Amino acid sequence: MLTGGTSGIGAATALRIARSARCLFVHGPEPRSAVQSLVERIRAAGRAEVVYAQADFDRLDDVVALARQVASATDQVDLLINNAGRPGAESRRCSADGYEATLQTNYLAAVLLTERLVPRMPATGRVVHVSSATHLSAHLDLDDLQFQHGYQPAAAYARSKLALVAHAVRQSGHYRPGIVSVHPGVIDTRLLHAMFAVQGKDASYGAANVIHAASDPGVPSGAYLDENRVDEPAGQVRTASFRDDLYQRTMVLLDPWLDGATARSDPA
């Protein structure tokens, strides 16, 4: 299961995974008609049965529907790559569910999908959160998760990616499958250019780093990878009390959509 698979790093990753996967769910926000040519290219790239699944992560009901679609099609998910993401909005806005939009798309939706699919994952499976090195300069105020004070677009993006890294570290001790986070590199995508005036590498480079995070058996659960090497995450992430507090607050925000289908467990 690959989210955000219709452009940038996600599309490049889908083209690579299709070479070896038996069945690949590719998620995107677009209607099927808008991405049909890409889906056909992914099918032609390998032997995988490719299923396109549309969902708007601005609505957590769509995330639940996406998880149900996958669960109705298979009883085992071997790999979940949470790649879907958006840049920080120019000015603060809320999702259809009332949450700060960048936090919801980049973090809350990924956690919700993970919680719903992890029970279907074997011990040999893996969850990959596609994060960003921008998280190293971020600080996430747990009393202002919705960024109501001092909102800045790039900071909103970095905060959401810090939350993803913290989730992977925290849940490595609570999930049966492995879970890691990865900075795929500075990649030439629309997302990059929406926030930063820099040039990036080709999307295939980022895809290679995501595939490495997803498949290398030497990468330990809970690891944060800077491109293809394990590295230290931000200091805030390395604090257990921060990770636990963030997780509990996240579960409160997601509770209306968990519906009992959750892999969560309380910290020991």
C-alpha positions as CSV (number, residue, x, y, z in Angstrom):
1,M,0.0,0.0,0.0
2,L,1.5,3.3,-1.2
3,T,0.0,6.6,-0.4
4,G,0.6,9.7,-2.5
5,G,1.6,7.5,-5.5
6,T,0.4,9.7,-8.3
7,S,3.2,12.3,-8.5
8,G,6.8,13.0,-7.5
9,I,8.6,10.4,-5.3
10,G,5.4,8.4,-4.9
11,A,4.9,7.8,-8.6
12,A,8.6,6.9,-9.1
13,T,8.3,4.5,-6.1
14,A,5.2,2.9,-7.5
15,L,7.0,2.2,-10.8
16,R,9.7,0.4,-9.0
17,I,7.6,-1.6,-6.6
18,A,5.4,-2.8,-9.5
19,R,8.4,-4.8,-10.7
20,S,8.3,-7.2,-7.8
21,A,5.0,-6.8,-5.9
22,R,2.1,-9.3,-6.3
23,C,-0.5,-6.6,-5.7
24,L,0.1,-2.9,-5.3
25,F,-2.5,-0.4,-4.0
26,V,-1.7,3.1,-5.3
27,H,-3.4,5.9,-3.5
28,G,-3.9,9.4,-4.8
29,P,-6.3,12.3,-4.3
30,E,-7.3,12.6,-7.9
31,P,-10.3,10.9,-9.6
32,R,-9.4,7.7,-11.4
33,S,-9.9,9.3,-14.9
34,A,-7.2,11.9,-14.1
35,V,-4.5,9.3,-13.4
36,Q,-5.5,6.4,-15.6
37,S,-2.5,6.9,-17.9
38,L,-0.1,6.7,-14.9
39,V,-1.8,3.7,-13.5
40,E,-1.4,1.9,-16.9
41,R,2.3,2.9,-16.9
42,I,2.7,1.3,-13.4
43,R,0.9,-1.8,-14.6
44,A,3.2,-2.1,-17.6
45,A,6.3,-1.6,-15.4
46,G,6.1,-5.1,-13.8
47,R,4.0,-8.0,-12.9
48,A,1.9,-6.5,-10.0
49,E,-1.8,-6.3,-10.0
50,V,-2.3,-2.5,-9.6
51,V,-5.3,-1.1,-7.8
52,Y,-5.9,2.6,-7.8
53,A,-7.6,3.9,-4.6
54,Q,-8.8,7.5,-4.4
55,A,-9.0,9.3,-1.1
56,D,-8.8,13.0,0.0
57,F,-6.7,13.1,3.2
58,D,-8.4,16.4,4.0
59,R,-11.2,14.1,5.2
60,L,-10.4,11.4,7.7
61,D,-13.6,9.5,6.6
62,D,-11.7,9.0,3.3
63,V,-8.8,7.5,5.1
64,V,-11.1,5.0,6.9
65,A,-12.8,4.1,3.6
66,L,-9.3,3.6,2.0
67,A,-8.3,1.2,4.9
68,R,-11.6,-0.7,4.4
69,Q,-11.0,-1.0,0.7
70,V,-7.6,-2.5,1.3
71,A,-8.9,-4.8,4.1
72,S,-11.7,-6.1,1.9
73,A,-9.3,-7.0,-0.9
74,T,-6.6,-8.8,1.2
75,D,-6.1,-10.3,4.6
76,Q,-2.3,-9.4,4.6
77,V,-0.5,-6.2,4.0
78,D,3.2,-6.7,3.7
79,L,4.3,-3.1,3.2
80,L,2.7,0.3,3.9
81,I,4.5,3.4,2.6
82,N,3.0,6.6,4.0
83,N,4.3,9.0,1.3
84,A,1.3,11.3,0.9
85,G,2.1,14.9,1.8
86,R,1.4,18.5,1.2
87,P,3.4,21.7,1.7
88,G,2.4,24.0,4.5
89,A,-0.5,26.2,3.4
90,E,0.4,29.8,2.7
91,S,-1.8,30.8,5.6
92,R,-3.2,28.6,8.3
93,R,-6.3,26.7,7.3
94,C,-8.2,23.8,8.7
95,S,-9.2,20.5,7.1
96,A,-12.8,19.4,6.6
97,D,-12.5,17.8,10.1
98,G,-11.4,21.0,11.8
99,Y,-7.7,20.1,12.2
100,E,-4.7,22.2,10.9
101,A,-4.5,21.0,7.3
102,T,-0.8,20.2,7.0
103,L,-0.8,18.2,10.3
104,Q,-3.8,16.2,9.1
105,T,-2.6,15.3,5.6
106,N,1.0,14.7,6.5
107,Y,0.6,13.1,10.0
108,L,-2.9,12.3,11.3
109,A,-4.0,10.6,8.1
110,A,-0.8,8.5,8.0
111,V,-1.2,7.4,11.7
112,L,-4.9,6.6,11.2
113,L,-4.2,4.5,8.1
114,T,-1.4,2.8,9.9
115,E,-3.5,2.0,13.0
116,R,-6.1,0.4,10.8
117,L,-3.8,-1.7,8.6
118,V,-1.1,-2.8,11.1
119,P,-3.4,-5.6,12.5
120,R,-3.2,-7.1,9.0
121,M,0.6,-6.9,8.8
122,P,2.9,-9.9,9.6
123,A,5.9,-9.6,11.8
124,T,8.0,-9.5,8.7
125,G,6.1,-6.5,7.3
126,R,7.2,-2.9,7.5
127,V,5.6,0.6,7.7
128,V,7.6,3.4,6.2
129,H,6.8,7.1,7.0
130,V,8.3,9.4,4.3
131,S,9.6,12.3,6.4
132,S,12.0,15.1,5.9
133,A,15.3,16.4,7.2
134,T,13.4,19.7,7.8
135,H,12.2,18.0,11.0
136,L,15.7,18.5,12.5
137,S,15.0,22.2,12.8
138,A,11.4,21.9,14.0
139,H,10.0,22.2,17.5
140,L,6.5,20.8,18.1
141,D,4.6,22.4,20.9
142,L,2.3,19.7,22.2
143,D,0.0,22.4,23.7
144,D,-0.4,23.9,20.2
145,L,-0.6,20.9,17.9
146,Q,-3.0,22.9,15.7
147,F,-0.4,25.7,15.2
148,Q,-2.9,28.4,16.2
149,H,0.0,30.7,17.3
150,G,2.8,32.0,15.1
151,Y,1.8,29.9,12.1
152,Q,4.4,29.6,9.3
153,P,4.1,27.4,6.2
154,A,7.5,25.8,6.2
155,A,7.3,25.3,10.0
156,A,3.9,23.6,9.7
157,Y,5.4,21.1,7.2
158,A,8.5,20.5,9.3
159,R,6.4,20.0,12.5
160,S,4.2,17.4,10.7
161,K,7.3,15.5,9.6
162,L,8.8,15.6,13.1
163,A,5.6,14.1,14.4
164,L,5.9,11.2,11.8
165,V,9.5,10.5,12.9
166,A,8.4,10.5,16.6
167,H,5.5,8.1,15.8
168,A,7.9,5.6,14.1
169,V,10.3,5.6,17.0
170,R,7.5,5.3,19.6
171,Q,5.6,2.6,17.8
172,S,8.6,0.5,17.0
173,G,8.1,-0.9,20.5
174,H,4.4,-1.5,20.1
175,Y,3.8,-2.8,16.6
176,R,4.3,-6.3,15.4
177,P,5.8,-5.3,12.0
178,G,8.8,-3.0,11.8
179,I,8.3,0.8,11.3
180,V,10.8,3.3,10.1
181,S,11.0,6.9,8.8
182,V,13.1,8.2,6.0
183,H,14.2,11.5,4.6
184,P,14.3,10.6,0.9
185,G,16.6,13.5,-0.1
186,V,16.0,16.9,-1.6
187,I,14.0,15.9,-4.6
188,D,12.8,18.0,-7.5
189,T,9.0,17.9,-6.9
190,R,6.1,20.4,-6.8
191,L,6.1,20.1,-3.1
192,L,9.7,21.2,-2.8
193,H,9.2,24.2,-5.0
194,A,6.1,25.2,-3.2
195,M,8.2,26.0,-0.1
196,F,11.9,26.2,-1.0
197,A,13.9,28.0,-3.7
198,V,16.3,25.2,-4.2
199,Q,17.0,22.6,-6.9
200,G,16.5,18.9,-6.1
201,K,17.5,15.5,-7.5
202,D,15.4,13.4,-9.7
203,A,12.4,11.6,-8.2
204,S,13.9,8.3,-9.0
205,Y,16.7,9.1,-6.4
206,G,14.1,9.7,-3.7
207,A,12.3,6.5,-4.7
208,A,15.5,4.5,-4.3
209,N,15.9,5.7,-0.8
210,V,12.2,4.9,0.1
211,I,12.7,1.4,-1.4
212,H,15.8,1.0,0.7
213,A,14.0,2.0,3.8
214,A,11.2,-0.5,2.9
215,S,13.2,-3.5,2.1
216,D,16.7,-3.5,3.6
217,P,16.7,-6.1,6.4
218,G,19.6,-4.4,8.1
219,V,17.5,-1.3,8.9
220,P,16.2,-1.7,12.5
221,S,12.6,-0.9,13.5
222,G,12.3,2.6,14.8
223,A,15.2,3.9,12.7
224,Y,15.3,7.3,11.1
225,L,17.1,7.2,7.7
226,D,18.8,10.3,6.1
227,E,18.5,9.1,2.5
228,N,20.0,5.6,2.7
229,R,21.8,5.7,6.1
230,V,20.5,5.4,9.6
231,D,21.0,8.7,11.5
232,E,19.9,10.4,14.7
233,P,16.5,12.1,14.6
234,A,15.8,15.5,16.2
235,G,16.5,15.8,19.9
236,Q,12.8,16.3,20.7
237,V,12.1,12.9,19.1
238,R,14.7,11.2,21.3
239,T,12.7,12.1,24.4
240,A,10.4,9.2,25.4
241,S,8.0,11.4,27.4
242,F,7.5,13.6,24.3
243,R,6.8,10.6,22.1
244,D,4.3,9.1,24.5
245,D,2.6,12.4,25.1
246,L,2.3,13.1,21.3
247,Y,0.9,9.6,20.7
248,Q,-1.7,9.9,23.4
249,R,-2.8,13.3,22.1
250,T,-2.9,12.0,18.6
251,M,-5.2,9.1,19.7
252,V,-7.6,11.6,21.2
253,L,-7.7,13.5,17.9
254,L,-8.2,10.3,15.9
255,D,-10.6,8.6,18.3
256,P,-13.8,9.3,16.3
257,W,-12.2,7.5,13.3
258,L,-10.6,4.5,15.1
259,D,-13.8,2.7,15.7
260,G,-12.0,0.0,17.8
261,A,-9.9,-1.1,14.8
262,T,-6.6,0.0,16.2
263,A,-3.2,-1.4,16.9
264,R,-2.5,1.0,19.7
265,S,-1.3,0.0,23.1
266,D,-0.6,2.0,26.1
267,P,3.0,2.7,27.1
268,A,4.5,0.2,29.6
